Amino acid sequence: MKQTLLSFFVGSMILTSVAFAQEKKVSGRVTGADGKPLVGVTIAVQGSNVATSTDANGNYTLTVPTGKVIVFRSVGFADKTLIVKEGQTSFNMVLDNKDNALEEVVVTALGISKSSRGIGYSTSKVSGDDLVKSGEANIIQGLAAKASGVQITSSAGTPGASSKIVLRGAASFSGDNQPLIVVDGVPIDNGLNNTKAGDDPYNQSLSGVQVANRALDINPDDIETVTILKGPAAAALYGQAAGNGAVIYTTKKGKLGSGLGITFSSSYEMQKVNKLPEFQKKYGQGTDGVYTNETADSWGENLIAAGKPIYNNVDEFFKNGNVFNNNLSITSGGEKTTMRFSVGSTNNTGIIPNTSYNRYTSRLNAESKLNDRITVGGNFSFTNANTRAAQNGSNIAGVMLALLRSPVDFNLKDYQNELGIQKTYFESYDNPYWSTERNPYKEENNRFLGNVYADVKLNDVFSVSWKTGLDTYATNGNQIYAVGSSGDDDSAGWGEIKRTNVNYRNIYTDLLLKFNKKISDDFSVSGLLGGNFNYVQSIANFARGKNLSIPDYYNLNNAKMLYASNSEEYRNSKAIFLDATFDYRSILFLTLTGRNEWSTTFGRNAKGFFYPKADISYVFSDLFKESEIVNFGKIRLAYSNVGISPKPYSNRTYFTSPLIADGMTNGYSFPYQGQLGFAISNEYVSENLKPERNVGYEAGLEMKFLNNRLGFDFTYYQQRASNLLISMPVDPTSGFAYYYNNFGKMKNSGIELTLNGHIVKSDNFNWNATLNWSKNTNEVTELAPGVDKLSIGDAFSAPQSFAIVGQPFGVIYAQKFQRNAQGQVLIDPNSGLPMYESDLGSVGSTIPKWLMNINNEFSYKNWSFSFLWDFRKGGKLWGATNAVLINRGKAAITEDRERKYVIDGVYGGGANEGQKNTTELTAFNYFKNYLGNSSSEVSIQDGTWARLRSIDLNYRFTKVSKAIQYIQVGVNLRNPILITKYKGIDPETSLTGSDQNFAGYDFFNNPGTKSYSLNFRVGF
């Protein structure tokens, strides 16, 4: 017996040794028919739990016994299998689209996946890897230059600053013109928590700090794909919430049969100032060549001639910013259940001293097939983000205002004396070192996002899908001004505290009855019937304490003057909708959509509003399947009519606390001297408000050639917005100054073109290139009766932004020179300076003439290299920073001040009327009153640029060990090259952040950045 057992044990050991000896590590690369690497392809050993998936470059490594079958599987592609034979260790695989029909799957409205063949409207798809590769912490900014018809504007390069996204131009005068942001099928908030005092009548976006748009709470490393639904047809199922389109983010999940996988990534990024104005470093503070500290101007003495010290204040102020990113994800995929858990951190110290942004995220995605009919799942994420921001813009505590105006004979770094009192070159300005140290804005945000869902297959035709999502966050802000600071509300230097908190909650529920029925061999119909409920509440509180008794003790109990205000907003909407697609032979598709929606923003008794949509897709290439040139061709046509809801509580006339502003102080309001006061609003609101409508027409053509090596996607669209809400001036004797109703109209039309090519395709080397080009033309076509122009934002007295019939929305109006019939500037014969028109005039549109980006991707064995060029043609900006620096004698051009100047033009009067101007001006007069006039057309600049948006180089080590699937190391450069004639900071800037409809203002904005990063990623 013992001998038998021993023989069995030895035999088992021998067989086991042979089995292990036959296991081998195989690797390779998986691509599509177009040669592009396929991400997330599952490679599994048939009949076992051994599996892996491809990485961002399509590479995989797997340990497989000889003679076993491995299966390559990916959604939208036909499965492929192969047998591992003795001596083979490398397998490159090309997956074909199912039925050779190029069935790329696109995530559309409501998170529904559809074959691209049947979609009759334009969409753009961006991979999550491209978001990460961009190096941007903000998932909105990460889309810059990634798709046609998409314009992204960063407000600043400071940590946590907001970014704005607009698709195909503005569709509303007063509403939000940004698209709806959706994560895993649930809309989320992307607003700014820019809470201000109830007694503040001014536009806080012109000063203060740049706060984050809330999409910044999402970790880019968690994103799988992004689908941009650019037109109203694409986003029609969302109704009034998506009148400006929608951006659909789908997060990463585990994959069935993939087994256990762990990925860790880490990167370090060094940031530098991207671009600054040029300065003179010869003349000091003063006027008429004489020093005085009673002015902030630098028209003082020649410091070089006087042998006095010169300080390089600007360059020495900025420092290198640092960003550390760390992400860990764990995925598992069994036969029926998948899971992905991730944690991430982003820690950014800014280029401005004492600025920072820290974000910590966690996310869990899980899904399980309970049986062949029922699937349940959910995803939950938590984000903690905290920001320390610097003062910005039109603000005497603003960093750039005081820094750029600083005279070179004053050392800003020596910013306080031995008693702790700040030292500044001009008593009205806070020293920027003092401001960043003693006047910070601190914000903390805690956010929870999540949803649960269930899909039940009732039979071969019908299934039911239910999803409920929650988006909730609490934001606490704290702005302090130290005793001795000038930046407090009263500029009194007595110290001040401002505390704000915002509590936001959004509950969203969908219930869908899905159907898919094959009527005959040629016809089938699919779609859904559904209902939706959405509830949103937002509560904001503000508290302020002025005149602090004890310095550096920032508690409201330490303030002698207290003020508090709050605002509450509640709204809900419900809708029913039908979406049906009729399919003829998978060649001709007709989709009809209708949504009826009810919203409390129209009042409690408001009727519902209907939003229809129809689109057609015809795949004509199936008529000549044997062609060796044309592989795919599709024509698209779409029509839609969607809405934009008015803001909550704008449907009636309310009593309010009056505000009286004089432009010089913070104004006067109630309570006043301890007395409360309310008055009926001066704006009468119509009792029958309707939704603003955005009607879209779209036609497109998609084609692929030469075995899918070349392709293009062309779209022409026209969108007409009507029923736009306007406050129309009325006769004050009516008891009101304005009448609020649906009056305005506006249109956008444009072209979008995408070209892509697999230029080189081989086993070891591949080159893919993509070009996106788009042009949008906007025109205001109608305002209210008797209204010739409409201000679209409280800004400066000049320039201003308007909606004017026959001109683009947001056109800039400023002081314009008087000109003769030949266009020559008329010169005042008495002063030698230009003569101005009596009223402000149009000086240009902020809308670019066209946008273009070119992306090149190369791969050679384990190397990958890519670079992205971004071009913008046109688009005017108010270069007030440059103009004011000229006025103050700080700009480099003012250094040449030892001679006379003559303005090009002709005399506008006097004895020499019409003759060429020869009146000489002193340099002071020329720069101060001509080139330095920030209110005039001379301060308007062209925003054209060509920028190398990013360069990315990576190398992947494969077959590292049994446990380590791969190690990838790389370098990334962001904004390394910027070519522009714009004088100032990076022209991709916005003083007003992402929550204002007017753009193109550069008034001492915080600068942009460029960066250099190292990254590391390992997969287990």
Helices and strands as residue ranges (DSSP letters): H 2-22, E 23-31, E 42-45, E 51-53, E 59-65, E 69-73, E 80-83, E 93-94, G 98-100, E 105-107, G 109-111, E 113-115, G 116-118, E 123-127, H 128-133, G 141-143, E 150-154, E 163-167, E 180-183, E 186-188, G 204-206, G 214-217, G 220-222, E 223-229, G 236-242, E 246-251, E 259-273, H 303-306, H 313-317, E 321-333, E 337-349, E 356-369, E 374-389, H 399-404, H 432-438, E 441-457, E 462-481, E 496-518, E 523-548, G 556-558, E 559-584, E 588-599, G 600-602, E 609-618, G 620-624, E 630-644, E 655-656, E 659-660, E 668-669, E 679-680, E 683-685, E 692-705, E 710-729, G 732-734, E 738-761, E 765-782, E 789-791, E 800-804, E 811-814, E 826-827, E 841-844, E 850-860, E 863-873, E 876-879, H 880-887, G 892-895, E 900-901, E 906-907, E 921-922, H 923-926, I 927-931, G 937-939, E 940-942, E 945-958, E 966-979, E 1001-1002, E 1009-1019
